[in-house]
Every structure is written in C-alpha cells, then in structure tokens.
Amino acid sequence: MMEECIGLDAEEHEKEHQEDLRRIKEFRLMDDDFMNACFKNDIEGTQLLIRIILGRDDITVTSVTTQSVMKNLQGRDIWLDIDAKDADGRAFDIEIQRTDKGADRKRARYHSSIMDAHLLQPGEDFCKLPETYVIFITENDVIGSGKPLYSIDRQIINTGEPFGDEAHILYVNGENRDATTELGKMMHDFFCTNPDEMHYEELANKARYYKENEEGVLTMCKALEDMRNEVAEQTKLDNIKSIMKTLGLSVEKAMEAIEIPKSQWNTYIGLLEKRAL
C-alpha cells in the first residue's frame, strides 16, 4: 500500500513538472514570475528598457532589484517590480501590469510618494530629493487615447509652465507593438514567447536562458513550486481565520479542525501574527 502511495506521489510530481515546463515555454516578460527572473540584477536589460522608454541614451543604470518592498510605518507598503538607480542618482520604479486595475492612477501617485519618503534622509534638505520615475508598462491602453506612451508631470495650471519637481509618471501602452519604433519593438518583445523572435538580444538572451538552459529552467521550476507553496500556505491561513471567526474557536482548535500537524502550529501562529490576519 505504501509503495502505491509513493508511486502515486511520484506520478503526480512528474505531471506537475511537465505542466511547469509547458508554462515556462509560454511565459512572456509581461508575466510576473518570468519578468522577476529575467530582470533580477540585470543592469544591461533594465538600462535598455529605461533608455528606450525615456528616449535617452545617457542613462547609466548602476543597480537593479526586483520585488523590493518599501515600508510605510503609517500605512500600506509598496512592492516595486523593478527598482533601479542610475549614476546621477535618479530612481526608477517600473511596474508590469496585466490588469487595468493594477495601473490605477492613484496607485502611481502613491508609489511616487512612498519612493520620495524613502529617498530623503532625516534632516536632509528637500533640494536633495532625487528625480524619480514611476513607469507602468500595461497590457492594455489604460489611458485610452491611443498613444504609445503617456508622460505625466505636474504643471502650473494658470501659466502652463512645468512645476519642475522632478517627479515623473509614465504609462507605456502595451498594445503598441509598432515595429518601426524602438518602443514598439520593445513592447513586441515583452509579449513574445519565443526568444528567437525578439528584437533585442539583451532581452532575448535572458528569456532564452530561463526557457532553454537547464540551470535556468530549474530556477523557473523552483519559482513555480515556491509560488504553489505560498498559495497553499495562504489558503490554510485563510481557512484558520474563517474557522476562528465562524465557529469562535481558538487558533489551536482551528488548526486541529483542518488537520494541520502540531509540529507546524508555531509556524502558522507566527505567520498569523506577522501578517496581522
């Protein structure tokens, strides 16, 4: 009987693995997990991306991280898909958004404000605040005016002059894949599943590594497995909360009810406290 269970587990694991390999082949840079892998610590690719979006070849990126968190002790934290700095101190937050809701205009405003709060040290003069860019790359034309790129800066309304606070918000329209423009070619690459059909080698090489190289594929498979584990963990946390609220049980009784092993109780209690759930 035990051998049958082991065999069944191995078979299920192989099915999951094959499904992961299929998903990896279909990944695009517009997909969170794949984007995170491809741009992690990738100065060359991020520099290319920023230069094309801003239409400037004088940007020299010096640091890149993906999925970095900026804490707000008084409110909501933000997660930056791509957090980059350049040699002149400019700060870039690049957000990849497949849903229109994720690219809400007030979200862009909030990201800009939290970036500012993290970029100025206590007692430092306000003039030291660096230039910032919040860039949303969106699957759809969320602004809706048919433009490939929308640049938003504050303006003095009654004079028409720029306010000049050096805080910029940009929306890149992912629907624009005009191969006659640099930005259009870049958006084509973001929606492309085949590295051989990409225009920019900097992006194609990274995509090819995570889709075709054995080590890269293993990294992506591990990321997908971690994501499944996170979903399963969150589901258990949600179930614990629901049972506690509905039946008025203690956290221990709730965990017992959904058959969480006692050896894991302290872990889940810690997660509940940490996430204030």
Sequence and secondary structure as in RCSB ss.txt:
>XXXX:A:sequence
MMEECIGLDAEEHEKEHQEDLRRIKEFRLMDDDFMNACFKNDIEGTQLLIRIILGRDDITVTSVTTQSVMKNLQG
RDIWLDIDAKDADGRAFDIEIQRTDKGADRKRARYHSSIMDAHLLQPGEDFCKLPETYVIFITENDVIGSGKPLY
SIDRQIINTGEPFGDEAHILYVNGENRDATTELGKMMHDFFCTNPDEMHYEELANKARYYKENEEGVLTMCKALE
DMRNEVAEQTKLDNIKSIMKTLGLSVEKAMEAIEIPKSQWNTYIGLLEKRAL
>XXXX:A:secstr
 HHHHHHHHHHHHHHHHHHHHHHHHH  TTSHHHHHHHHTT HHHHHHHHHHHHT S   EEEEEEEEEE  TTS
  EEEEEEEEETT  EEEEEEESSSGGG HHHHHHHHHHHHHHHS TT  GGG   EEEEEEESS SS S  SEE
EE  EETTTTEE    EEEEEEETT   TTSHHHHHHHHHT S GGG S HHHHHHHHHHHHSHHHHHHHHHHHH
HHHHHHHHHHHHHHHHHHHHHH   HHHHHHHTT  GGGHHHHHHHHHHTT 
